[in-house]
């Protein structure tokens, strides 16, 4: 498959996945099934530093699970974007989040430069990853901007990557390029798919 064909196929998948996500009924209830299943995984139990994401638009919702995650005693980290790069923030209270420029919940601006709040990706024991479309091998496509790919490339090789998705975001095959990263697991409301991972 040529690069042009691959990009065209990815765009077709993104269009179909966005439509399916938008049409997903009971997003809060279905998202709870997903986050409960994620938090019951062995990788979650074993991890100390865990990166969540804060949901935007029609992504599988994490905002209802985050308070319990923060209260659990594990060290919870959330990303935010600066100049096309993901920065990582140690979240200790939901009050540390505010609505940002794109109506996305993100860390308060005045807390971002606090040294104790800044986290290096190599500290993470588990990374929870959003995405637009996935396949059963852990193939993933995002929005095409590469924010997560850049971040995940620098994570420790043994750090599991678990994607959260609605079942309607699963496709037969996501076309993957050499630089694309496979997930270790994709967790939906009905299934846990064992992906190829990075190893």
N, C-alpha and C positions, 0 to 999 in steps of 0.2 A: 504494500500500500504506500503510495507516494505521500510526501508531507502534506500536499494540498488535499489529497483524498482523506488523509487522517484527520486533518483539521476540520474538513467538511463534516466527517462522521461525528467528531466530537461536538460540533455545533448542533447537529441534528439531535444528538443525545441530550445536550443541554436544554434545547427547546422542549423536547418531550418531557424531560425530568422536571423542568420548571412548571410546565402545565400540570403534570401529575401531582407535584407538591402543592400547588395552589388549590387543586381540587380535593386534596386530602381532607376528609371529614374528621371532626373531633380531634384537632391537632393537639390540644392539651392532654387529653386522655391517652391518645396513642403515644405521644411523646413520653408520658409517664411510664408506659410499658417498656419503652426503649431504655430510658435512663435507669429504671429499676433493674432491668436485665444487665445493663452495663455494670452497675454497682454490685451485682452478684457474681461477676466474673472473678476468677482466681487472680488474674493480673491486677484487678482493682484492689482486692484484699491485700495483696503483697506490696503494693506501692505506697510510698510515703509522700513524695512530691508528684502531684497529678495535675496535668494541664487540661482544663475544660475549655470549651469555647462558650461565648455568650451568643445565643441564637439571634439571627437577623432574618427578617422577612419570613419565608416559609420553611426555614430549616427545622429539623427536629428540635423541639424546644428544650433548652437546658435550664432556663431561668427559674423554673419551679423546683428543680433538684439542687440547684447551687446552694441555697441556704443550708440544707441538710448536709451537703458535702463539706461546707465550711465548718459546720458545727461538729463534724465527725472526728476532728482531731488530726485529720490528714492535712497536709499543706497544699492548698488549692491555688493554682496559677491560672490566670486568664490572659489571652493575647490582646494587643491593640496595635493598630497600624500607624506607622510613622514613615512617611516618604517611601512607601512601597515595601517596607520591611515590617515584620512582626516583632514587637517588643513584648516582653513577658513581665507580668505583674503579680506579686504574691497577694492574693485576695483574702482578707481576714474578716470582712464584714460586707454585706450587700450595700451598706451605706457608703462604701468607698467607690461605688459606681454612679455615674451620672449619664444622662442622655447626651450623646455627642452630636457631631455635625450631621451625620446621616441617620439620625434617630436610632443610633446603635448605642446600647449601654457600654460604657467604657470607663476605665479608671479616672477619677478626678484628676484634672490637669496638675493641681498643686501637690499631688502625691507621687507623681510619676518619677520625679527626680530624687525621691527618698531612697538612699542606698539600700536600705533593708527591704525595700519593696521590689527591687530589680532582681530578676532571676535569669540565670544563664540556662539555655536549653539543655546543656549537659547535666544539669541538676535533676532533670525530670526522670521519674521512674515509670511513667505512663503518660501517653499523649492521646487525648480524645479529639478526633478529627471530624470536622464537617465536610460536606462535599455536595456536588450536584447530582452525579450519577456514579453507580458502583456496579461491579459484577461479583460473582461468587468466589473468584480467585483473589479478591481484594483489590482489583483494579479500581482506580478512582479518577474522576475528572472533577475539577473545581470550576471556577469562573474563568480560568485561563490567564489569570494574572500572576500565578506562581508564588503567592505569598507563603502558602503552607509548604510548598516544595522546598523553598529556600530554607525555611526554618527546620524542616524535618531532616534535611541533608546533614545538619550539624548536631542532631540528637545522637546519643550513644547508640551503638549498633544493637545493643541488647534491650533497649527501651521499646516495649510493645506499642504499636499504633493501632488504636481501635476506633473505627469509624461508626458514627451514629447516623442512621438513615431510616426513612419510611420504606416499607417494602416496595412501594410504587416507584422508588428511585433505583431499583435493581434492574440491570439490563443483562442480556446474554453475554455480551463482551464489550468492555471498554477498551478502545484502541490505546495501547501504551507505547511510549517511546523510551529510549534508553535512560533518560533522566527522570522518568516518572517513577513514583514510589508506590509499591503495593502495600496495602494494609495487612496487619496480622489477623485482624478480625473485622467483619462488618456486622454490626448488631442492629436488627430491625425489630419491629413489634412482634414478629412471628418466628424469626430465625436468628441463629448465630452462624455466620459463614466464616469458615477457617480460611484465611487468605494466605498468599505466598509469603508475605512479609518481605523484609529486606535481605534476609540471610539465605 
